[in-house]
Amino acid sequence: MDVIIQSLGFKHSDNLEAYINEKLEKLTPGDKIIRANVTLFQGPDRATPNDYCEIRLEVPGPDLFVKEHAEQFEQAIDECINKLQSILRKQKEKMIDSHRRAGAQ
């Protein structure tokens, strides 16, 4: 899987990049993920510190997109990955169900 990481308005650290790559590797390898576009940015209001993470997974069919925010980038990344895992699991279950129905006829 190709991984593209953009950080808007700041330079992300090598540690953060390694963290993102490690988390993305946990997504199911059988899901035919072509590319992951990760965008990191900080909230507009410095008084309430929020770090944002957006991940767009390019997969066959419509792309998957999630956006989360948290006090730290790592938390926002974790939340995005959890959402993506859930979406991918649901898609896989739908495919299995449709194959079972097609096979039963």
N, CA, C and O atoms as a GROMACS GRO file, in nm:
protein
  420
    1MET      N    1   0.085  -0.118   0.000
    1MET     CA    2   0.000   0.000   0.000
    1MET      C    3   0.089   0.124   0.000
    1MET      O    4   0.186   0.132   0.075
    2ASP      N    5   0.055   0.217  -0.083
    2ASP     CA    6   0.121   0.346  -0.090
    2ASP      C    7   0.069   0.434   0.024
    2ASP      O    8  -0.052   0.436   0.048
    3VAL      N    9   0.155   0.505   0.092
    3VAL     CA   10   0.111   0.595   0.199
    3VAL      C   11   0.164   0.735   0.171
    3VAL      O   12   0.285   0.754   0.155
    4ILE      N   13   0.074   0.832   0.165
    4ILE     CA   14   0.111   0.971   0.144
    4ILE      C   15   0.067   1.049   0.268
    4ILE      O   16  -0.051   1.048   0.304
    5ILE      N   17   0.162   1.114   0.333
    5ILE     CA   18   0.132   1.190   0.455
    5ILE      C   19   0.157   1.338   0.431
    5ILE      O   20   0.266   1.377   0.390
    6GLN      N   21   0.057   1.419   0.456
    6GLN     CA   22   0.070   1.564   0.445
    6GLN      C   23   0.041   1.625   0.581
    6GLN      O   24  -0.054   1.586   0.649
    7SER      N   25   0.123   1.718   0.620
    7SER     CA   26   0.095   1.794   0.742
    7SER      C   27   0.083   1.940   0.702
    7SER      O   28   0.175   1.997   0.643
    8LEU      N   29  -0.030   1.999   0.734
    8LEU     CA   30  -0.059   2.136   0.692
    8LEU      C   31  -0.020   2.233   0.802
    8LEU      O   32  -0.072   2.225   0.914
    9GLY      N   33   0.070   2.324   0.772
    9GLY     CA   34   0.108   2.429   0.867
    9GLY      C   35   0.216   2.390   0.966
    9GLY      O   36   0.252   2.470   1.052
   10PHE      N   37   0.268   2.269   0.955
   10PHE     CA   38   0.377   2.227   1.043
   10PHE      C   39   0.450   2.110   0.978
   10PHE      O   40   0.401   2.051   0.882
   11LYS      N   41   0.567   2.078   1.031
   11LYS     CA   42   0.646   1.965   0.981
   11LYS      C   43   0.627   1.849   1.078
   11LYS      O   44   0.661   1.860   1.196
   12HIS      N   45   0.573   1.738   1.029
   12HIS     CA   46   0.552   1.623   1.118
   12HIS      C   47   0.686   1.552   1.143
   12HIS      O   48   0.778   1.557   1.061
   13SER      N   49   0.693   1.488   1.258
   13SER     CA   50   0.818   1.420   1.298
   13SER      C   51   0.826   1.282   1.233
   13SER      O   52   0.726   1.227   1.187
   14ASP      N   53   0.947   1.228   1.230
   14ASP     CA   54   0.968   1.092   1.180
   14ASP      C   55   0.894   0.992   1.268
   14ASP      O   56   0.843   0.891   1.219
   15ASN      N   57   0.888   1.021   1.398
   15ASN     CA   58   0.817   0.931   1.491
   15ASN      C   59   0.668   0.925   1.457
   15ASN      O   60   0.608   0.818   1.461
   16LEU      N   61   0.609   1.040   1.424
   16LEU     CA   62   0.467   1.044   1.390
   16LEU      C   63   0.443   0.968   1.259
   16LEU      O   64   0.344   0.896   1.245
   17GLU      N   65   0.534   0.985   1.164
   17GLU     CA   66   0.522   0.914   1.037
   17GLU      C   67   0.530   0.762   1.059
   17GLU      O   68   0.453   0.686   1.001
   18ALA      N   69   0.624   0.719   1.142
   18ALA     CA   70   0.638   0.576   1.174
   18ALA      C   71   0.512   0.524   1.243
   18ALA      O   72   0.469   0.412   1.217
   19TYR      N   73   0.455   0.605   1.331
   19TYR     CA   74   0.332   0.569   1.403
   19TYR      C   75   0.217   0.547   1.304
   19TYR      O   76   0.143   0.450   1.314
   20ILE      N   77   0.204   0.639   1.209
   20ILE     CA   78   0.097   0.629   1.108
   20ILE      C   79   0.115   0.502   1.026
   20ILE      O   80   0.019   0.427   1.005
   21ASN      N   81   0.237   0.477   0.979
   21ASN     CA   82   0.263   0.358   0.897
   21ASN      C   83   0.234   0.230   0.975
   21ASN      O   84   0.177   0.135   0.920
   22GLU      N   85   0.273   0.228   1.101
   22GLU     CA   86   0.250   0.110   1.186
   22GLU      C   87   0.100   0.083   1.200
   22GLU      O   88   0.056  -0.031   1.192
   23LYS      N   89   0.022   0.189   1.223
   23LYS     CA   90  -0.122   0.174   1.241
   23LYS      C   91  -0.190   0.131   1.110
   23LYS      O   92  -0.281   0.048   1.112
   24LEU      N   93  -0.146   0.188   0.998
   24LEU     CA   94  -0.207   0.153   0.870
   24LEU      C   95  -0.180   0.008   0.832
   24LEU      O   96  -0.262  -0.056   0.766
   25GLU      N   97  -0.066  -0.045   0.875
   25GLU     CA   98  -0.034  -0.185   0.846
   25GLU      C   99  -0.131  -0.280   0.914
   25GLU      O  100  -0.144  -0.395   0.871
   26LYS      N  101  -0.198  -0.235   1.018
   26LYS     CA  102  -0.293  -0.320   1.091
   26LYS      C  103  -0.425  -0.338   1.017
   26LYS      O  104  -0.504  -0.426   1.051
   27LEU      N  105  -0.449  -0.254   0.916
   27LEU     CA  106  -0.571  -0.272   0.838
   27LEU      C  107  -0.559  -0.403   0.760
   27LEU      O  108  -0.449  -0.442   0.721
   28THR      N  109  -0.670  -0.469   0.739
   28THR     CA  110  -0.669  -0.601   0.678
   28THR      C  111  -0.600  -0.600   0.542
   28THR      O  112  -0.639  -0.524   0.454
   29PRO      N  113  -0.496  -0.684   0.526
   29PRO     CA  114  -0.423  -0.685   0.400
   29PRO      C  115  -0.506  -0.733   0.281
   29PRO      O  116  -0.476  -0.698   0.166
   30GLY      N  117  -0.609  -0.812   0.306
   30GLY     CA  118  -0.692  -0.863   0.197
   30GLY      C  119  -0.791  -0.763   0.142
   30GLY      O  120  -0.871  -0.798   0.055
   31ASP      N  121  -0.788  -0.639   0.190
   31ASP     CA  122  -0.887  -0.540   0.148
   31ASP      C  123  -0.848  -0.464   0.022
   31ASP      O  124  -0.919  -0.371  -0.018
   32LYS      N  125  -0.737  -0.501  -0.040
   32LYS     CA  126  -0.695  -0.440  -0.167
   32LYS      C  127  -0.686  -0.289  -0.158
   32LYS      O  128  -0.739  -0.217  -0.243
   33ILE      N  129  -0.620  -0.240  -0.055
   33ILE     CA  130  -0.602  -0.096  -0.038
   33ILE      C  131  -0.489  -0.053  -0.131
   33ILE      O  132  -0.378  -0.104  -0.124
   34ILE      N  133  -0.518   0.041  -0.217
   34ILE     CA  134  -0.420   0.090  -0.314
   34ILE      C  135  -0.331   0.197  -0.251
   34ILE      O  136  -0.208   0.192  -0.261
   35ARG      N  137  -0.395   0.293  -0.187
   35ARG     CA  138  -0.321   0.407  -0.132
   35ARG      C  139  -0.394   0.462  -0.012
   35ARG      O  140  -0.517   0.458  -0.004
   36ALA      N  141  -0.315   0.515   0.082
   36ALA     CA  142  -0.372   0.585   0.198
   36ALA      C  143  -0.320   0.728   0.194
   36ALA      O  144  -0.199   0.750   0.200
   37ASN      N  145  -0.410   0.823   0.186
   37ASN     CA  146  -0.374   0.964   0.192
   37ASN      C  147  -0.408   1.016   0.331
   37ASN      O  148  -0.525   1.022   0.369
   38VAL      N  149  -0.305   1.052   0.407
   38VAL     CA  150  -0.323   1.098   0.544
   38VAL      C  151  -0.292   1.247   0.550
   38VAL      O  152  -0.186   1.291   0.506
   39THR      N  153  -0.385   1.324   0.602
   39THR     CA  154  -0.365   1.469   0.618
   39THR      C  155  -0.377   1.503   0.766
   39THR      O  156  -0.475   1.469   0.831
   40LEU      N  157  -0.276   1.571   0.816
   40LEU     CA  158  -0.274   1.615   0.956
   40LEU      C  159  -0.277   1.766   0.960
   40LEU      O  160  -0.206   1.832   0.885
   41PHE      N  161  -0.359   1.821   1.048
   41PHE     CA  162  -0.360   1.967   1.064
   41PHE      C  163  -0.411   2.002   1.202
   41PHE      O  164  -0.478   1.922   1.268
   42GLN      N  165  -0.379   2.122   1.244
   42GLN     CA  166  -0.422   2.168   1.376
   42GLN      C  167  -0.544   2.256   1.361
   42GLN      O  168  -0.565   2.319   1.258
   43GLY      N  169  -0.626   2.257   1.466
   43GLY     CA  170  -0.749   2.335   1.464
   43GLY      C  171  -0.722   2.484   1.453
   43GLY      O  172  -0.612   2.530   1.485
   44PRO      N  173  -0.821   2.559   1.408
   44PRO     CA  174  -0.803   2.702   1.387
   44PRO      C  175  -0.788   2.782   1.516
   44PRO      O  176  -0.729   2.890   1.516
   45ASP      N  177  -0.843   2.730   1.624
   45ASP     CA  178  -0.843   2.803   1.751
   45ASP      C  179  -0.739   2.746   1.845
   45ASP      O  180  -0.754   2.634   1.894
   46ARG      N  181  -0.636   2.821   1.871
   46ARG     CA  182  -0.527   2.773   1.958
   46ARG      C  183  -0.572   2.761   2.105
   46ARG      O  184  -0.507   2.692   2.183
   47ALA      N  185  -0.681   2.829   2.141
   47ALA     CA  186  -0.729   2.824   2.280
   47ALA      C  187  -0.780   2.684   2.314
   47ALA      O  188  -0.765   2.638   2.427
   48THR      N  189  -0.840   2.616   2.217
   48THR     CA  190  -0.884   2.478   2.236
   48THR      C  191  -0.800   2.390   2.145
   48THR      O  192  -0.829   2.377   2.027
   49PRO      N  193  -0.695   2.331   2.201
   49PRO     CA  194  -0.603   2.254   2.116
   49PRO      C  195  -0.666   2.127   2.061
   49PRO      O  196  -0.694   2.034   2.136
   50ASN      N  197  -0.688   2.125   1.933
   50ASN     CA  198  -0.739   2.007   1.866
   50ASN      C  199  -0.650   1.977   1.747
   50ASN      O  200  -0.621   2.064   1.666
   51ASP      N  201  -0.607   1.852   1.738
   51ASP     CA  202  -0.530   1.806   1.624
   51ASP      C  203  -0.623   1.719   1.540
   51ASP      O  204  -0.697   1.637   1.594
   52TYR      N  205  -0.618   1.737   1.409
   52TYR     CA  206  -0.708   1.668   1.318
   52TYR      C  207  -0.631   1.569   1.232
   52TYR      O  208  -0.516   1.593   1.194
   53CYS      N  209  -0.697   1.459   1.202
   53CYS     CA  210  -0.642   1.359   1.112
   53CYS      C  211  -0.752   1.321   1.014
   53CYS      O  212  -0.864   1.290   1.053
   54GLU      N  213  -0.719   1.325   0.886
   54GLU     CA  214  -0.809   1.277   0.781
   54GLU      C  215  -0.736   1.165   0.708
   54GLU      O  216  -0.618   1.177   0.675
   55ILE      N  217  -0.807   1.058   0.682
   55ILE     CA  218  -0.749   0.948   0.604
   55ILE      C  219  -0.845   0.912   0.492
   55ILE      O  220  -0.963   0.884   0.515
   56ARG      N  221  -0.792   0.912   0.370
   56ARG     CA  222  -0.870   0.865   0.255
   56ARG      C  223  -0.802   0.739   0.204
   56ARG      O  224  -0.686   0.741   0.162
   57LEU      N  225  -0.876   0.628   0.208
   57LEU     CA  226  -0.824   0.503   0.155
   57LEU      C  227  -0.874   0.485   0.012
   57LEU      O  228  -0.995   0.487  -0.013
   58GLU      N  229  -0.782   0.468  -0.079
   58GLU     CA  230  -0.819   0.440  -0.217
   58GLU      C  231  -0.828   0.289  -0.231
   58GLU      O  232  -0.728   0.217  -0.219
   59VAL      N  233  -0.950   0.242  -0.255
   59VAL     CA  234  -0.978   0.100  -0.270
   59VAL      C  235  -1.060   0.082  -0.397
   59VAL      O  236  -1.116   0.180  -0.448
   60PRO      N  237  -1.069  -0.040  -0.450
   60PRO     CA  238  -1.160  -0.060  -0.565
   60PRO      C  239  -1.301  -0.016  -0.526
   60PRO      O  240  -1.350  -0.053  -0.420
   61GLY      N  241  -1.365   0.060  -0.611
   61GLY     CA  242  -1.497   0.115  -0.578
   61GLY      C  243  -1.478   0.252  -0.516
   61GLY      O  244  -1.374   0.316  -0.535
   62PRO      N  245  -1.577   0.298  -0.442
   62PRO     CA  246  -1.566   0.432  -0.381
   62PRO      C  247  -1.458   0.436  -0.271
   62PRO      O  248  -1.442   0.341  -0.195
   63ASP      N  249  -1.386   0.546  -0.267
   63ASP     CA  250  -1.284   0.565  -0.163
   63ASP      C  251  -1.350   0.572  -0.026
   63ASP      O  252  -1.467   0.611  -0.014
   64LEU      N  253  -1.275   0.536   0.076
   64LEU     CA  254  -1.323   0.546   0.214
   64LEU      C  255  -1.258   0.668   0.277
   64LEU      O  256  -1.137   0.689   0.262
   65PHE      N  257  -1.336   0.749   0.347
   65PHE     CA  258  -1.284   0.873   0.405
   65PHE      C  259  -1.331   0.886   0.549
   65PHE      O  260  -1.450   0.871   0.579
   66VAL      N  261  -1.236   0.914   0.638
   66VAL     CA  262  -1.271   0.940   0.778
   66VAL      C  263  -1.193   1.062   0.826
   66VAL      O  264  -1.084   1.091   0.777
   67LYS      N  265  -1.252   1.132   0.922
   67LYS     CA  266  -1.189   1.251   0.980
   67LYS      C  267  -1.218   1.251   1.129
   67LYS      O  268  -1.332   1.234   1.170
   68GLU      N  269  -1.114   1.268   1.209
   68GLU     CA  270  -1.129   1.272   1.354
   68GLU      C  271  -1.041   1.381   1.412
   68GLU      O  272  -0.945   1.426   1.349
   69HIS      N  273  -1.076   1.423   1.534
   69HIS     CA  274  -0.991   1.518   1.604
   69HIS      C  275  -0.977   1.475   1.749
   69HIS      O  276  -1.065   1.410   1.805
   70ALA      N  277  -0.865   1.513   1.808
   70ALA     CA  278  -0.837   1.480   1.948
   70ALA      C  279  -0.733   1.579   1.999
   70ALA      O  280  -0.688   1.667   1.925
   71GLU      N  281  -0.696   1.563   2.125
   71GLU     CA  282  -0.596   1.654   2.182
   71GLU      C  283  -0.457   1.630   2.124
   71GLU      O  284  -0.375   1.721   2.120
   72GLN      N  285  -0.431   1.507   2.080
   72GLN     CA  286  -0.301   1.475   2.020
   72GLN      C  287  -0.324   1.402   1.889
   72GLN      O  288  -0.425   1.335   1.871
   73PHE      N  289  -0.227   1.415   1.798
   73PHE     CA  290  -0.240   1.349   1.668
   73PHE      C  291  -0.254   1.198   1.681
   73PHE      O  292  -0.332   1.136   1.608
   74GLU      N  293  -0.178   1.138   1.774
   74GLU     CA  294  -0.183   0.992   1.789
   74GLU      C  295  -0.324   0.944   1.822
   74GLU      O  296  -0.368   0.841   1.771
   75GLN      N  297  -0.394   1.019   1.906
   75GLN     CA  298  -0.531   0.981   1.942
   75GLN      C  299  -0.623   0.993   1.820
   75GLN      O  300  -0.706   0.906   1.796
   76ALA      N  301  -0.608   1.100   1.745
   76ALA     CA  302  -0.690   1.121   1.626
   76ALA      C  303  -0.662   1.012   1.522
   76ALA      O  304  -0.754   0.963   1.457
   77ILE      N  305  -0.536   0.974   1.508
   77ILE     CA  306  -0.498   0.867   1.414
   77ILE      C  307  -0.562   0.735   1.457
   77ILE      O  308  -0.618   0.663   1.375
   78ASP      N  309  -0.552   0.704   1.587
   78ASP     CA  310  -0.612   0.580   1.639
   78ASP      C  311  -0.762   0.576   1.610
   78ASP      O  312  -0.814   0.472   1.568
   79GLU      N  313  -0.830   0.686   1.632
   79GLU     CA  314  -0.974   0.690   1.609
   79GLU      C  315  -1.007   0.669   1.461
   79GLU      O  316  -1.102   0.599   1.428
   80CYS      N  317  -0.928   0.729   1.373
   80CYS     CA  318  -0.948   0.712   1.229
   80CYS      C  319  -0.928   0.565   1.189
   80CYS      O  320  -1.009   0.508   1.115
   81ILE      N  321  -0.821   0.505   1.239
   81ILE     CA  322  -0.792   0.365   1.206
   81ILE      C  323  -0.904   0.274   1.256
   81ILE      O  324  -0.945   0.182   1.185
   82ASN      N  325  -0.952   0.299   1.378
   82ASN     CA  326  -1.062   0.218   1.432
   82ASN      C  327  -1.187   0.228   1.346
   82ASN      O  328  -1.253   0.128   1.320
   83LYS      N  329  -1.219   0.349   1.300
   83LYS     CA  330  -1.335   0.368   1.213
   83LYS      C  331  -1.316   0.294   1.080
   83LYS      O  332  -1.408   0.229   1.031
   84LEU      N  333  -1.196   0.305   1.024
   84LEU     CA  334  -1.169   0.238   0.896
   84LEU      C  335  -1.178   0.087   0.911
   84LEU      O  336  -1.231   0.019   0.823
   85GLN      N  337  -1.126   0.033   1.021
   85GLN     CA  338  -1.135  -0.112   1.044
   85GLN      C  339  -1.281  -0.155   1.049
   85GLN      O  340  -1.317  -0.259   0.994
   86SER      N  341  -1.363  -0.076   1.114
   86SER     CA  342  -1.505  -0.108   1.124
   86SER      C  343  -1.572  -0.104   0.986
   86SER      O  344  -1.649  -0.194   0.952
   87ILE      N  345  -1.542  -0.003   0.908
   87ILE     CA  346  -1.600   0.010   0.773
   87ILE      C  347  -1.557  -0.107   0.687
   87ILE      O  348  -1.639  -0.167   0.618
   88LEU      N  349  -1.427  -0.140   0.689
   88LEU     CA  350  -1.376  -0.251   0.608
   88LEU      C  351  -1.439  -0.384   0.650
   88LEU      O  352  -1.470  -0.467   0.565
   89ARG      N  353  -1.456  -0.403   0.781
   89ARG     CA  354  -1.518  -0.526   0.831
   89ARG      C  355  -1.662  -0.538   0.780
   89ARG      O  356  -1.704  -0.644   0.736
   90LYS      N  357  -1.737  -0.427   0.786
   90LYS     CA  358  -1.876  -0.428   0.740
   90LYS      C  359  -1.883  -0.458   0.590
   90LYS      O  360  -1.969  -0.533   0.545
   91GLN      N  361  -1.792  -0.397   0.513
   91GLN     CA  362  -1.791  -0.421   0.368
   91GLN      C  363  -1.763  -0.568   0.338
   91GLN      O  364  -1.826  -0.627   0.251
   92LYS      N  365  -1.668  -0.626   0.412
   92LYS     CA  366  -1.633  -0.766   0.391
   92LYS      C  367  -1.752  -0.856   0.424
   92LYS      O  368  -1.779  -0.952   0.353
   93GLU      N  369  -1.823  -0.824   0.533
   93GLU     CA  370  -1.940  -0.903   0.572
   93GLU      C  371  -2.048  -0.895   0.465
   93GLU      O  372  -2.114  -0.995   0.435
   94LYS      N  373  -2.068  -0.777   0.408
   94LYS     CA  374  -2.167  -0.761   0.301
   94LYS      C  375  -2.130  -0.846   0.180
   94LYS      O  376  -2.216  -0.911   0.121
   95MET      N  377  -2.000  -0.847   0.145
   95MET     CA  378  -1.957  -0.926   0.030
   95MET      C  379  -1.978  -1.075   0.056
   95MET      O  380  -2.024  -1.147  -0.033
   96ILE      N  381  -1.945  -1.121   0.175
   96ILE     CA  382  -1.964  -1.262   0.210
   96ILE      C  383  -2.111  -1.299   0.204
   96ILE      O  384  -2.147  -1.404   0.151
   97ASP      N  385  -2.198  -1.213   0.259
   97ASP     CA  386  -2.342  -1.238   0.257
   97ASP      C  387  -2.395  -1.244   0.114
   97ASP      O  388  -2.475  -1.332   0.082
   98SER      N  389  -2.350  -1.153   0.029
   98SER     CA  390  -2.401  -1.153  -0.110
   98SER      C  391  -2.351  -1.275  -0.184
   98SER      O  392  -2.424  -1.329  -0.268
   99HIS      N  393  -2.229  -1.322  -0.157
   99HIS     CA  394  -2.180  -1.444  -0.221
   99HIS      C  395  -2.257  -1.566  -0.174
   99HIS      O  396  -2.284  -1.657  -0.252
  100ARG      N  397  -2.292  -1.569  -0.046
  100ARG     CA  398  -2.370  -1.682   0.008
  100ARG      C  399  -2.508  -1.687  -0.056
  100ARG      O  400  -2.557  -1.793  -0.094
  101ARG      N  401  -2.571  -1.568  -0.068
  101ARG     CA  402  -2.705  -1.562  -0.129
  101ARG      C  403  -2.698  -1.605  -0.274
  101ARG      O  404  -2.786  -1.677  -0.321
  102ALA      N  405  -2.596  -1.561  -0.346
  102ALA     CA  406  -2.582  -1.596  -0.487
  102ALA      C  407  -2.558  -1.745  -0.502
  102ALA      O  408  -2.609  -1.808  -0.596
  103GLY      N  409  -2.481  -1.802  -0.410
  103GLY     CA  410  -2.452  -1.945  -0.416
  103GLY      C  411  -2.571  -2.033  -0.378
  103GLY      O  412  -2.579  -2.148  -0.420
  104ALA      N  413  -2.663  -1.978  -0.299
  104ALA     CA  414  -2.779  -2.055  -0.252
  104ALA      C  415  -2.888  -2.066  -0.360
  104ALA      O  416  -2.979  -2.148  -0.349
  105GLN      N  417  -2.877  -1.983  -0.462
  105GLN     CA  418  -2.982  -1.983  -0.564
  105GLN      C  419  -2.957  -2.080  -0.675
  105GLN      O  420  -3.037  -2.091  -0.768
   0.00000   0.00000   0.00000
